[in-house]
């Protein structure tokens, strides 16, 4: 595999952090040069899924680098051309809305803005309870945005959470490869998940 510099950004979908950590491990072992990035919510919020400090230390252990955890630390990503691709995994409905509407007020949205200014690909791995409600419009805007790509996603629990969408985290590496080639991994919309 050609050497690539990957940014891997975590937003506050805390229930998916264990999946995202597994993907981070795979991406690190495949590409070898991964910059961990975390939103302010991810850096400061302890939840029933774990302590923020523990998640950040694990990101640093996996990547062998300090976590980018502020807007000031994320801003140089653009001028210094620090990345070949930025992955936002998980990408919350809040971050989808900010990206769709040009709002840059978090570490992750600054990383995306800084990277997009160079024409680099951004791969979104959505995890949002309102993907087929309030976030649907923002997903539509981003599907049409140049250099923005999605990890294929599906409804994760149509019976109990009919508007919730979650990406297939196992497809993140394939989505990165496709984005680096300038194409969207297909199909974007996945069928129902097989029961275990």
KAWO-V289761 format. One record per residue. N is the residue number from 1. PSI is psi in radians with two decimals (999 if undefined). NEAR is the number of other C-alpha atoms within 8 Angstrom. D_LAST is the distance of its C-alpha to the last C-alpha in Angstrom with 1 decimal. Layout:
n->N psi->PSI near->NEAR d_last->D_LAST
n->N psi->PSI near->NEAR d_last->D_LAST
This chain:
n->1 psi->2.33 near->4 d_last->32.6
n->2 psi->2.47 near->4 d_last->35.4
n->3 psi->2.22 near->7 d_last->36.0
n->4 psi->2.53 near->10 d_last->34.7
n->5 psi->2.04 near->12 d_last->35.0
n->6 psi->2.31 near->13 d_last->31.9
n->7 psi->2.32 near->13 d_last->31.9
n->8 psi->1.87 near->13 d_last->28.6
n->9 psi->2.33 near->14 d_last->28.9
n->10 psi->2.29 near->15 d_last->26.8
n->11 psi->-3.06 near->16 d_last->27.3
n->12 psi->0.52 near->10 d_last->26.5
n->13 psi->1.34 near->11 d_last->22.8
n->14 psi->-0.54 near->9 d_last->22.5
n->15 psi->-0.25 near->6 d_last->18.9
n->16 psi->0.07 near->9 d_last->17.9
n->17 psi->-0.65 near->10 d_last->20.4
n->18 psi->-0.70 near->7 d_last->18.2
n->19 psi->-0.76 near->8 d_last->16.4
n->20 psi->-0.64 near->12 d_last->19.8
n->21 psi->-0.71 near->9 d_last->21.3
n->22 psi->-0.73 near->8 d_last->19.0
n->23 psi->-0.72 near->11 d_last->20.1
n->24 psi->-0.75 near->11 d_last->23.6
n->25 psi->-0.80 near->9 d_last->23.6
n->26 psi->-0.75 near->9 d_last->22.5
n->27 psi->-0.75 near->11 d_last->25.2
n->28 psi->-0.79 near->12 d_last->27.8
n->29 psi->-0.49 near->7 d_last->27.4
n->30 psi->-0.76 near->7 d_last->27.5
n->31 psi->-0.49 near->13 d_last->30.4
n->32 psi->-0.13 near->10 d_last->32.1
n->33 psi->1.51 near->10 d_last->33.9
n->34 psi->2.26 near->12 d_last->31.8
n->35 psi->1.99 near->13 d_last->33.4
n->36 psi->2.39 near->15 d_last->31.4
n->37 psi->2.46 near->13 d_last->32.2
n->38 psi->2.45 near->15 d_last->31.2
n->39 psi->2.86 near->15 d_last->32.2
n->40 psi->-0.70 near->10 d_last->34.6
n->41 psi->-0.76 near->8 d_last->31.9
n->42 psi->-0.58 near->12 d_last->29.6
n->43 psi->-0.35 near->11 d_last->32.7
n->44 psi->-0.11 near->8 d_last->33.9
n->45 psi->2.04 near->8 d_last->31.1
n->46 psi->2.35 near->8 d_last->29.7
n->47 psi->3.14 near->8 d_last->26.7
n->48 psi->-0.21 near->5 d_last->24.3
n->49 psi->-0.17 near->8 d_last->22.2
n->50 psi->2.96 near->8 d_last->25.1
n->51 psi->2.43 near->10 d_last->28.8
n->52 psi->-0.77 near->12 d_last->29.9
n->53 psi->-0.74 near->8 d_last->32.2
n->54 psi->-0.72 near->8 d_last->29.5
n->55 psi->-0.76 near->9 d_last->27.4
n->56 psi->-0.70 near->11 d_last->30.6
n->57 psi->-0.64 near->8 d_last->31.6
n->58 psi->-0.69 near->8 d_last->28.2
n->59 psi->-0.78 near->12 d_last->28.7
n->60 psi->-0.66 near->12 d_last->32.2
n->61 psi->-0.81 near->8 d_last->31.2
n->62 psi->-0.79 near->9 d_last->28.7
n->63 psi->-0.31 near->12 d_last->31.3
n->64 psi->0.45 near->6 d_last->34.5
n->65 psi->2.76 near->8 d_last->36.0
n->66 psi->2.58 near->7 d_last->36.8
n->67 psi->2.38 near->11 d_last->34.7
n->68 psi->2.01 near->11 d_last->36.4
n->69 psi->0.38 near->12 d_last->36.4
n->70 psi->2.76 near->10 d_last->39.3
n->71 psi->-0.73 near->12 d_last->40.7
n->72 psi->-0.65 near->7 d_last->43.7
n->73 psi->-0.44 near->9 d_last->41.5
n->74 psi->-0.48 near->14 d_last->39.5
n->75 psi->-0.68 near->11 d_last->42.5
n->76 psi->-0.19 near->11 d_last->43.7
n->77 psi->-0.69 near->12 d_last->40.6
n->78 psi->-1.08 near->14 d_last->42.5
n->79 psi->-0.53 near->7 d_last->46.0
n->80 psi->0.03 near->6 d_last->45.1
n->81 psi->0.95 near->10 d_last->42.5
n->82 psi->-0.31 near->8 d_last->40.1
n->83 psi->2.65 near->12 d_last->37.0
n->84 psi->-0.55 near->12 d_last->36.0
n->85 psi->2.54 near->16 d_last->32.8
n->86 psi->2.22 near->16 d_last->31.4
n->87 psi->2.29 near->13 d_last->27.7
n->88 psi->1.86 near->14 d_last->26.9
n->89 psi->1.83 near->12 d_last->23.5
n->90 psi->2.71 near->16 d_last->22.5
n->91 psi->1.98 near->16 d_last->25.0
n->92 psi->2.91 near->12 d_last->25.5
n->93 psi->-0.63 near->13 d_last->27.1
n->94 psi->-0.80 near->6 d_last->30.3
n->95 psi->-0.67 near->11 d_last->30.5
n->96 psi->-0.78 near->14 d_last->29.7
n->97 psi->-0.75 near->10 d_last->32.6
n->98 psi->-0.75 near->11 d_last->34.9
n->99 psi->-0.70 near->12 d_last->34.3
n->100 psi->-0.47 near->11 d_last->34.8
n->101 psi->0.22 near->6 d_last->38.0
n->102 psi->0.47 near->6 d_last->39.5
n->103 psi->2.22 near->8 d_last->39.3
n->104 psi->1.37 near->9 d_last->39.6
n->105 psi->0.31 near->7 d_last->39.7
n->106 psi->2.91 near->10 d_last->36.9
n->107 psi->-0.79 near->17 d_last->36.4
n->108 psi->-0.75 near->16 d_last->33.5
n->109 psi->-0.57 near->13 d_last->35.4
n->110 psi->-0.73 near->13 d_last->38.4
n->111 psi->-0.76 near->14 d_last->36.5
n->112 psi->-0.82 near->11 d_last->35.3
n->113 psi->-0.81 near->10 d_last->38.8
n->114 psi->-0.70 near->14 d_last->40.5
n->115 psi->-0.71 near->17 d_last->38.2
n->116 psi->-0.50 near->12 d_last->38.5
n->117 psi->-0.42 near->8 d_last->42.3
n->118 psi->0.04 near->8 d_last->42.2
n->119 psi->0.32 near->7 d_last->40.2
n->120 psi->2.69 near->12 d_last->37.2
n->121 psi->2.48 near->15 d_last->33.6
n->122 psi->2.21 near->15 d_last->31.4
n->123 psi->2.13 near->15 d_last->27.6
n->124 psi->2.30 near->13 d_last->25.8
n->125 psi->1.47 near->18 d_last->22.2
n->126 psi->2.53 near->16 d_last->22.0
n->127 psi->1.67 near->14 d_last->20.3
n->128 psi->2.39 near->13 d_last->22.1
n->129 psi->-0.22 near->9 d_last->21.8
n->130 psi->0.54 near->12 d_last->24.7
n->131 psi->-0.52 near->13 d_last->23.7
n->132 psi->0.36 near->10 d_last->24.5
n->133 psi->-2.02 near->7 d_last->27.4
n->134 psi->-0.58 near->8 d_last->30.0
n->135 psi->-0.16 near->13 d_last->28.3
n->136 psi->-0.75 near->10 d_last->28.1
n->137 psi->-0.75 near->7 d_last->31.7
n->138 psi->-0.65 near->11 d_last->31.4
n->139 psi->-0.75 near->11 d_last->28.5
n->140 psi->-0.77 near->8 d_last->30.8
n->141 psi->-0.78 near->9 d_last->33.7
n->142 psi->-0.53 near->11 d_last->31.8
n->143 psi->-0.43 near->9 d_last->30.4
n->144 psi->0.05 near->7 d_last->34.1
n->145 psi->2.33 near->7 d_last->35.3
n->146 psi->2.40 near->4 d_last->36.7
n->147 psi->0.22 near->11 d_last->34.9
n->148 psi->2.25 near->12 d_last->31.8
n->149 psi->2.68 near->14 d_last->28.5
n->150 psi->2.51 near->14 d_last->24.9
n->151 psi->2.26 near->16 d_last->21.6
n->152 psi->2.47 near->15 d_last->19.7
n->153 psi->2.93 near->14 d_last->18.0
n->154 psi->2.95 near->13 d_last->16.2
n->155 psi->2.30 near->11 d_last->15.9
n->156 psi->-0.39 near->10 d_last->13.3
n->157 psi->1.30 near->8 d_last->13.6
n->158 psi->-0.54 near->9 d_last->16.1
n->159 psi->-0.82 near->5 d_last->16.6
n->160 psi->-0.44 near->5 d_last->17.5
n->161 psi->1.31 near->9 d_last->18.6
n->162 psi->-0.28 near->9 d_last->19.9
n->163 psi->0.05 near->11 d_last->21.9
n->164 psi->2.37 near->15 d_last->19.5
n->165 psi->2.42 near->15 d_last->18.7
n->166 psi->2.37 near->12 d_last->16.9
n->167 psi->2.77 near->11 d_last->17.3
n->168 psi->1.73 near->11 d_last->14.9
n->169 psi->-0.46 near->10 d_last->16.2
n->170 psi->-0.30 near->6 d_last->15.5
n->171 psi->0.04 near->9 d_last->18.2
n->172 psi->-0.88 near->11 d_last->20.9
n->173 psi->-0.71 near->9 d_last->22.8
n->174 psi->-0.64 near->8 d_last->22.9
n->175 psi->-0.64 near->15 d_last->24.1
n->176 psi->-0.86 near->11 d_last->26.7
n->177 psi->-0.78 near->8 d_last->28.0
n->178 psi->-0.78 near->11 d_last->28.2
n->179 psi->-0.67 near->16 d_last->30.0
n->180 psi->-0.39 near->10 d_last->32.4
n->181 psi->0.03 near->6 d_last->33.3
n->182 psi->0.48 near->8 d_last->33.9
n->183 psi->2.68 near->8 d_last->31.1
n->184 psi->2.24 near->10 d_last->28.0
n->185 psi->2.31 near->13 d_last->24.7
n->186 psi->2.69 near->6 d_last->23.7
n->187 psi->2.60 near->6 d_last->22.1
n->188 psi->-0.71 near->10 d_last->22.3
n->189 psi->2.08 near->8 d_last->20.3
n->190 psi->2.68 near->8 d_last->16.8
n->191 psi->-3.12 near->5 d_last->15.1
n->192 psi->2.54 near->7 d_last->12.2
n->193 psi->2.44 near->6 d_last->8.9
n->194 psi->2.45 near->4 d_last->6.4
n->195 psi->2.49 near->3 d_last->3.8
n->196 psi->999 near->2 d_last->0.0
